[in-house]
C-alpha cells in the first residue's frame, strides 16, 4: 500500500509532466500557522478556523503567482457583497459552535484527569 506522501509524489509527477504547477500545501502548514488541535476536525481536513488560514494562504499564493484580476471593486460583481455578508454570518455561527465543542472536550478532559 502506498503511503500518503508517495501518492502525493505520484500525483505531483503527473501534473508536472503535463506542464502544470503543483502546490502541496501540506508543506506550508507552519507558514499558515495551522494548529492541529484547533484548526482540524480530523487528521486530514480543516474546520472553519483552518479553512480561513488555508484560504488566506491560497489566495495570496494565487495572486502572487498568477495573473488573476481583482474583482472586489468591479461593479459587475457588486452582488457578491450580499453573498459575502451572509457567508460571514454563517462563518461566525460555525466558529461559535466549534468553540463550544472544543471547550466541552477540554472540560471533559480536565474532569477525567481529576
MARBA-3410 file (N, C-alpha, C, O; in Angstrom, 1 decimal):
114
0.8,-1.2,0.0,0.0,0.0,0.0,0.9,1.2,0.0,1.9,1.3,0.8 ~ 0.5,2.2,-0.9,1.3,3.4,-1.0,1.0,4.3,0.2,-0.1,4.4,0.7 ~ 2.1,5.0,0.7,1.9,6.0,1.7,1.2,7.3,1.2,1.2,7.5,-0.1 ~ 0.7,8.1,2.1,0.1,9.3,1.7,1.1,10.2,0.8,0.7,10.7,-0.2 ~ 2.3,10.3,1.3,3.3,11.1,0.6,3.7,10.5,-0.8,3.9,11.2,-1.7
3.7,9.2,-0.8,4.0,8.5,-2.1,2.9,8.8,-3.1,3.2,9.1,-4.3 ~ 1.7,8.8,-2.7,0.6,9.2,-3.6,0.7,10.6,-4.0,0.5,10.9,-5.2 ~ 1.0,11.5,-3.1,1.1,12.9,-3.5,2.3,13.1,-4.5,2.1,13.8,-5.4 ~ 3.4,12.4,-4.3,4.5,12.5,-5.2,4.1,12.0,-6.6,4.5,12.6,-7.6 ~ 3.3,10.9,-6.6,2.9,10.4,-7.9,2.0,11.4,-8.6,2.2,11.7,-9.8
1.0,12.0,-7.9,0.2,13.0,-8.5,1.0,14.2,-8.9,0.7,14.7,-10.0 ~ 1.9,14.6,-8.1,2.8,15.8,-8.5,3.5,15.5,-9.8,3.6,16.4,-10.6 ~ 4.1,14.3,-9.9,4.8,14.0,-11.1,3.9,14.1,-12.4,4.3,14.6,-13.4 ~ 2.7,13.5,-12.3,1.8,13.5,-13.4,1.4,14.9,-13.8,1.4,15.3,-15.0 ~ 1.1,15.7,-12.8,0.7,17.1,-13.0,1.8,17.9,-13.7,1.6,18.6,-14.7
3.0,17.7,-13.2,4.2,18.4,-13.8,4.5,17.9,-15.2,4.9,18.7,-16.0 ~ 4.3,16.6,-15.4,4.6,16.1,-16.7,3.6,16.7,-17.8,4.0,16.8,-18.9 ~ 2.5,17.1,-17.3,1.5,17.7,-18.2,1.7,19.3,-18.3,0.8,20.0,-18.9 ~ 2.7,19.8,-17.7,3.1,21.2,-17.8,2.4,22.1,-16.8,2.4,23.3,-17.1 ~ 1.9,21.6,-15.8,1.2,22.4,-14.8,2.0,22.5,-13.5,2.8,21.6,-13.2
1.8,23.6,-12.7,2.4,23.7,-11.4,1.6,22.8,-10.4,0.4,22.6,-10.6 ~ 2.3,22.4,-9.4,1.7,21.6,-8.4,2.1,22.2,-7.0,3.3,22.4,-6.8 ~ 1.1,22.5,-6.2,1.3,23.0,-4.9,0.9,22.1,-3.8,-0.3,21.8,-3.7 ~ 1.8,21.5,-3.1,1.5,20.7,-1.9,1.4,21.5,-0.7,2.4,21.8,-0.1 ~ 0.2,22.0,-0.4,0.0,22.9,0.7,0.4,22.3,2.1,0.5,23.0,3.1
0.5,21.0,2.1,0.9,20.3,3.4,2.3,20.8,3.8,2.6,20.8,5.0 ~ 3.1,21.2,2.9,4.4,21.7,3.1,4.4,23.1,3.7,5.5,23.6,4.1 ~ 3.3,23.7,3.7,3.2,25.1,4.2,2.3,25.3,5.5,1.9,26.4,5.8 ~ 2.1,24.2,6.2,1.3,24.2,7.4,1.8,25.2,8.4,1.1,25.9,9.1 ~ 3.2,25.2,8.6,3.8,26.1,9.6,3.6,27.6,9.1,3.2,28.4,9.9
3.8,27.8,7.8,3.6,29.2,7.3,2.2,29.6,7.5,1.9,30.8,7.7 ~ 1.2,28.7,7.4,-0.2,29.1,7.5,-0.6,29.2,9.0,-1.7,29.6,9.4 ~ 0.4,28.7,9.9,0.1,28.7,11.3,-1.1,27.8,11.7,-1.9,28.2,12.6 ~ -1.1,26.7,11.1,-2.2,25.7,11.4,-1.9,25.0,12.7,-0.8,24.6,13.0 ~ -2.9,25.0,13.5,-2.9,24.4,14.8,-3.7,23.1,14.7,-4.9,23.1,14.6
-3.1,21.9,14.8,-3.7,20.7,14.6,-4.8,20.4,15.7,-5.6,19.5,15.5 ~ -4.7,21.0,16.8,-5.7,20.8,17.9,-6.9,21.6,17.7,-8.0,21.3,18.2 ~ -6.8,22.8,17.0,-7.9,23.7,16.8,-8.4,23.8,15.4,-9.6,23.9,15.2 ~ -7.5,23.7,14.4,-7.9,24.0,13.0,-8.3,22.8,12.2,-8.7,23.0,11.0 ~ -8.3,21.6,12.8,-8.7,20.4,12.1,-9.9,19.7,12.7,-10.0,19.7,14.0
-10.8,19.1,11.9,-11.9,18.4,12.5,-11.6,16.9,12.4,-12.2,16.1,13.1 ~ -10.6,16.5,11.7,-10.0,15.2,11.7,-8.5,15.3,11.3,-8.1,16.4,11.0 ~ -7.8,14.2,11.1,-6.4,14.3,10.9,-6.1,14.9,9.5,-4.9,15.3,9.2 ~ -7.0,14.9,8.6,-6.8,15.3,7.2,-7.5,16.6,6.7,-7.1,17.2,5.8 ~ -8.5,17.0,7.5,-9.4,18.0,7.0,-9.5,19.2,8.0,-9.7,19.0,9.2
-9.4,20.4,7.4,-9.5,21.6,8.3,-11.0,21.9,8.6,-11.9,21.6,7.8 ~ -11.2,22.5,9.7,-12.5,23.1,10.1,-12.6,24.5,9.6,-11.7,24.9,8.8 ~ -13.5,25.3,10.1,-13.7,26.7,9.6,-12.5,27.5,10.0,-12.1,28.4,9.2 ~ -11.8,27.3,11.1,-10.7,28.0,11.5,-9.5,27.7,10.6,-8.8,28.6,10.1 ~ -9.3,26.5,10.3,-8.2,26.1,9.4,-8.5,26.5,8.0,-7.6,26.9,7.2
-9.8,26.5,7.6,-10.2,26.9,6.3,-9.9,28.4,6.0,-9.5,28.8,4.9 ~ -10.1,29.2,7.0,-9.7,30.6,6.9,-8.2,30.8,6.7,-7.9,31.6,5.8 ~ -7.4,30.1,7.4,-6.0,30.2,7.2,-5.6,29.7,5.9,-4.7,30.3,5.2 ~ -6.1,28.5,5.5,-5.8,27.9,4.2,-6.2,28.8,3.1,-5.4,29.0,2.1 ~ -7.4,29.3,3.1,-7.9,30.2,2.1,-7.1,31.5,1.9,-6.8,31.9,0.8
-6.7,32.1,3.1,-5.8,33.2,3.0,-4.5,32.9,2.3,-4.1,33.6,1.5 ~ -3.9,31.8,2.8,-2.6,31.4,2.1,-2.8,31.1,0.6,-2.0,31.7,-0.2 ~ -3.8,30.4,0.3,-4.0,30.0,-1.1,-4.3,31.3,-2.0,-3.8,31.4,-3.1 ~ -5.2,32.2,-1.5,-5.5,33.4,-2.3,-4.3,34.2,-2.5,-4.1,34.8,-3.5 ~ -3.4,34.4,-1.4,-2.2,35.1,-1.6,-1.3,34.5,-2.6,-0.6,35.1,-3.4
-1.2,33.2,-2.5,-0.3,32.4,-3.4,-0.8,32.6,-4.9,0.0,32.9,-5.7 ~ -2.1,32.5,-5.1,-2.6,32.7,-6.4,-2.3,34.1,-6.9,-1.9,34.2,-8.1 ~ -2.6,35.1,-6.1,-2.4,36.5,-6.5,-0.9,36.7,-6.8,-0.6,37.5,-7.7 ~ 0.0,36.1,-6.1,1.4,36.3,-6.3,2.0,35.6,-7.5,3.0,36.0,-8.1 ~ 1.3,34.5,-7.9,1.9,33.6,-8.9,1.2,33.5,-10.2,1.6,32.9,-11.1
0.0,34.1,-10.2,-0.8,34.0,-11.4,-1.5,35.4,-11.7,-1.6,36.2,-10.8 ~ -1.8,35.6,-13.0,-2.4,36.8,-13.4,-3.9,36.7,-13.3,-4.6,36.3,-14.2 ~ -4.4,37.0,-12.1,-5.8,36.9,-11.8,-6.3,38.3,-11.4,-5.8,39.0,-10.5 ~ -7.3,38.8,-12.1,-7.9,40.1,-11.9,-8.6,40.2,-10.5,-9.2,39.2,-10.1 ~ -8.4,41.3,-9.8,-9.1,41.5,-8.6,-10.4,42.2,-8.9,-10.5,43.3,-9.5
-11.5,41.5,-8.6,-12.9,42.0,-8.9,-13.6,42.7,-7.8,-14.8,42.9,-7.9 ~ -12.9,42.9,-6.7,-13.5,43.5,-5.5,-14.2,44.8,-5.8,-15.3,45.1,-5.2 ~ -13.6,45.6,-6.6,-14.2,47.0,-6.9,-15.0,47.0,-8.2,-15.4,48.1,-8.6 ~ -15.1,45.9,-8.9,-15.8,45.8,-10.2,-17.3,45.8,-9.9,-17.9,45.0,-9.2 ~ -18.0,46.8,-10.6,-19.4,47.0,-10.4,-20.2,45.7,-10.8,-21.3,45.5,-10.2
-19.7,45.0,-11.8,-20.4,43.8,-12.2,-20.4,42.7,-11.2,-21.2,41.7,-11.3 ~ -19.6,42.8,-10.2,-19.5,41.8,-9.1,-20.0,42.3,-7.8,-19.8,41.7,-6.7 ~ -20.7,43.5,-7.8,-21.2,44.0,-6.5,-22.2,43.1,-5.8,-22.2,43.1,-4.6 ~ -22.9,42.3,-6.6,-23.9,41.4,-6.0,-23.3,40.4,-5.0,-23.9,39.9,-4.2 ~ -22.0,40.2,-5.2,-21.3,39.2,-4.4,-21.2,39.7,-2.9,-21.1,38.9,-2.0
-21.3,41.0,-2.7,-21.2,41.6,-1.4,-22.4,41.0,-0.5,-22.2,40.8,0.7 ~ -23.6,40.9,-1.1,-24.7,40.3,-0.4,-24.4,38.9,0.1,-24.7,38.5,1.2 ~ -23.9,38.1,-0.8,-23.5,36.7,-0.5,-22.4,36.7,0.6,-22.4,35.9,1.5 ~ -21.5,37.6,0.5,-20.4,37.7,1.4,-20.9,38.0,2.8,-20.4,37.4,3.8 ~ -21.8,38.9,2.9,-22.4,39.2,4.2,-23.1,38.0,4.8,-22.9,37.8,6.0
-23.8,37.3,4.1,-24.5,36.1,4.6,-23.5,35.0,5.0,-23.6,34.3,6.0 ~ -22.4,34.9,4.1,-21.4,33.9,4.4,-20.7,34.2,5.7,-20.5,33.3,6.5 ~ -20.4,35.5,5.9,-19.7,35.9,7.1,-20.5,35.6,8.4,-20.0,35.2,9.4 ~ -21.9,35.8,8.3,-22.7,35.4,9.4,-22.7,33.9,9.7,-22.6,33.5,10.8 ~ -22.7,33.1,8.6,-22.7,31.7,8.8,-21.3,31.2,9.4,-21.3,30.3,10.2
-20.3,31.9,8.9,-18.9,31.6,9.5,-18.9,31.8,11.0,-18.4,31.0,11.7 ~ -19.4,32.9,11.4,-19.4,33.3,12.8,-20.2,32.3,13.6,-19.8,31.9,14.7 ~ -21.3,31.8,13.1,-22.1,30.8,13.8,-21.4,29.5,13.9,-21.3,28.9,15.0 ~ -20.7,29.1,12.8,-19.9,27.9,12.8,-18.8,28.0,13.8,-18.5,27.0,14.5 ~ -18.1,29.1,13.8,-16.9,29.3,14.8,-17.4,29.1,16.2,-16.8,28.5,17.0
-18.6,29.7,16.5,-19.1,29.7,17.8,-19.4,28.2,18.2,-19.1,27.8,19.3 ~ -20.0,27.5,17.3,-20.3,26.1,17.6,-19.1,25.3,17.8,-19.0,24.4,18.7 ~ -18.1,25.5,17.0,-16.8,24.7,17.1,-16.1,25.1,18.4,-15.6,24.2,19.1 ~ -16.1,26.3,18.8,-15.6,26.7,20.1,-16.3,26.1,21.3,-15.7,25.7,22.2 ~ -17.6,26.0,21.2,-18.4,25.2,22.2,-17.9,23.8,22.3,-17.7,23.3,23.4
-17.7,23.1,21.1,-17.3,21.7,21.1,-15.9,21.6,21.7,-15.6,20.6,22.4 ~ -15.0,22.5,21.3,-13.6,22.5,21.8,-13.6,22.6,23.4,-13.0,21.9,24.1 ~ -14.4,23.6,23.8,-14.5,23.9,25.3,-15.1,22.7,26.0,-14.6,22.3,27.1 ~ -16.1,22.1,25.4,-16.7,20.9,26.0,-15.7,19.7,26.1,-15.6,19.1,27.1 ~ -15.0,19.5,25.1,-13.9,18.5,25.0,-12.9,18.8,26.1,-12.5,17.8,26.8
-12.4,20.0,26.2,-11.4,20.4,27.2,-11.9,20.2,28.6,-11.2,19.7,29.5 ~ -13.2,20.5,28.8,-13.8,20.4,30.1,-13.8,18.9,30.5,-13.5,18.5,31.7 ~ -14.2,18.1,29.6,-14.3,16.6,29.8,-12.9,16.1,30.1,-12.8,15.2,31.0 ~ -11.9,16.5,29.4,-10.6,16.0,29.6,-10.1,16.4,31.0,-9.4,15.6,31.7 ~ -10.3,17.7,31.4,-9.9,18.1,32.7,-10.6,17.4,33.8,-10.0,17.1,34.8
-11.9,17.0,33.6,-12.6,16.3,34.7,-12.1,14.9,34.8,-12.0,14.3,35.9 ~ -11.7,14.3,33.6,-11.2,12.9,33.6,-9.8,12.8,34.3,-9.5,11.8,34.9 ~ -9.1,13.9,34.3,-7.7,14.0,34.9,-7.8,14.0,36.4,-6.9,13.7,37.1 ~ -8.9,14.5,36.9,-9.1,14.7,38.4,-9.3,13.4,39.1,-9.4,13.4,40.3
END
